Amino acid sequence: MKHSLKLEAQRCLGRDRRGFTLPEVMISTALALVITSQVVMAVISSQRMLEVTFADMELSLQSRALREKLLYNVNEDGGLMNVSQSELLLVNGNNNKGDGISFKPKKGKKNRIVLGSNKKLDADLNRKEKWLGGGTMLFQGTNVFGLYMTNGTIEVNLDVVIPISNRRYEQRNIVKAQIMNE
C-alpha cells in the first residue's frame, strides 16, 4: 500500500513540474508590460494628432464661413462687397487698422461690426441667427480690420484661436478684398 502511494505521489509531482518557472513568468510579464506601454503611448500620440487635425480643420471652416459672410452676407442687404468706398469707416482705429468697421450698403441701413469684449465679432444689424458671435473661434488681436482708401482695400486679420481643454490651437489668415464701388 505504501508503495502504491509513493507511485501516486511521483505521478502528481511529475504533472506539477510541467508548468512555467518563476523566471519565465517574470520575463514574459516584463515583455508584456513593455509592449503594452508602447501601445498606450502610440494611442495617446494618435489621439493628440487627431485633436490637432480637427482643431485646424474647424478653424479653417469657421474662418472661411466668416470671410464669406463678412464679404457677401452680413445682413439682408449684403456684405462688405456691396458697400461704397465713401461709406466705409474704421471704428476705434489708427494707422489704417482698427477693431471695427462701419459701413452702409448701397441699399439698406448703416451697420457696424466691432470686436466685442468676448473676443468675437458683433454687428449692430446682425441677422437673427447671431452668426458673428457663434462658434468656438476667438480673435487673438484687437486690430481686426484694415482699411486702405487709396486703393479701396479692406483687410480682415483672422488671427484666431480655438480653445480645447487646456490647449489652444491657433491659425493666422489675412483676407484682403478690394471694394470696387465708388
NORNORJO-V743523 format. One record per pair of residues at least 24 apart in sequence whose C-alpha atoms are under 6 Angstrom apart, sorted by the first residue. I is the first residue (numbers start at 0). J is the second residue. If there is no record, write none. Layout:
i->I j->J
i->I j->J
This chain:
i->74 j->126
i->76 j->107
i->83 j->180
i->83 j->181
i->84 j->181
i->95 j->145
i->95 j->146
i->96 j->142
i->96 j->144
i->96 j->145
i->97 j->142
i->97 j->144
i->98 j->141
i->98 j->142
i->98 j->143
i->98 j->144
i->136 j->160
i->136 j->161
i->151 j->177
i->151 j->178
i->152 j->176
i->152 j->177
